[in-house]
Amino acid sequence: MTLFVDMDEVLADTYGAHIALYNREFGESLSLDSCKGSEVWQMVPEDRQASVRKHAYTDGFFLDLAPIRDSKDVLKELAAKYEVYIASAAMEFPNSLREKSEWLDMHFPYIHWKNRILCGDKGILKGDILIDDRSYNLQQFDGRSILFTSPHNVNSNGFERADTWLEVAQKLL
């Protein structure tokens, strides 16, 4: 069976990175809890939203992300059972292509470069299972769709959900 796994907010903590960078830049104390149900940029004053939106265009942003808890161990087990591909819509941010590949080398070296799909539109994916944090990516997928919980999608409904990588393990191992 073919399993596609998204990167941002599924394997890599981009949400937490946006909050940390915002807090460091503006001396604030924005938290995950205060942002639930929204994108980080939506939860800051309007005159600071552009700064948050620029994070993903900054050199090193994707390279410095922390892995989501338990993702390394669970994905390694899944890779022994499934044909695993990392599928990330990376084309929007030019520096992310190289950085995401290097990040995978550091944190998920058992995922071969041939099993990395850095694309613009996930509608091209054809397989059995997709784990993603964006419902619009899951809506167009023909297989089993699992919405991985991130602060921005806590109010999204209509998909099978996994709140943690340990829940992914329970569902798929």
Order of alpha helices (4+ residues) and beta strands (2+ residues): beta-alpha-alpha-alpha-alpha-beta-alpha-beta-beta-alpha-beta-beta-alpha
